[in-house]
Amino acid sequence: MKYFAYIVVGRTGYDGFDVPQTPQSFADDTEQRLTEPDFLEGYKRYALVVWALPEGVDHVDDVPHDSVALSNYMQCGGSTQAMTVEVRVTQEDGSYEHYVVARKPVADPDAWTTIMYNNTPLQVHPEEVFTGEQAAPVFRAYIEDGVIPPRELLRTLDI
């Protein structure tokens, strides 16, 4: 069974690992965090990162510090009302791709909007702005099925 950990980023940030857990229970808890109006409010808590422990590892304390699992994650930043969703995937050669996710294909590549987190503006396409309700199924698919959105919904970030 796959196990997951999470990181809440912000003034009141913390790392989390739920015991006991299943992918379904972790996805349920993640959905609750994403949709709770006061959880990601953009300042005290402005980002949520989820990552899968390596195969065969059932506790976060047992993950080797050099594990590639630490480099693969899905995250969101902003607030429950307006957030960006990103995913980072390590390739077999050790390189990685970091993507911002869109809800639907970007209609106008010259159209941008701003979301805020931690008093920092972030420029994204309008189709890349999610509510917590919209982000929850994307996270659930990543957690329960190990899938990321299709290529036409991913924009590569150079970071």
LINQUIWO-V488451 format. One line per field, one symbol per residue. ss: DSSP state (h for helix, s for strand, l for the rest). burial: b if it has 9 or more other ideal C-beta (glycine too) atoms within 8 Angstrom, else e. A space follows every 50 residues. Layout:
ss=???
burial=???
This chain:
ss=lllssssssllllsssllllllhhhhhhhhhhhhhlllllslllllssss sslllllllhhhlllllhhhhlssssssslllsssssssslllllsssss slllllllllllsssssllssssslhhhlslhhhhhhhhhhhhhhlllll hhhssssll
burial=eebbbbbbbbeeeeeebeeebebebbbebbbbbbbbeebbbbbebbbbbb bbbbeebebbeebeeeeebeebbbbbbbbbebbbbbbbbbeeeeebebbb bbbeebeeeebebebbbeeeebebbebbbbbbebbbebbbbbbbeeebbe eebbbeeee
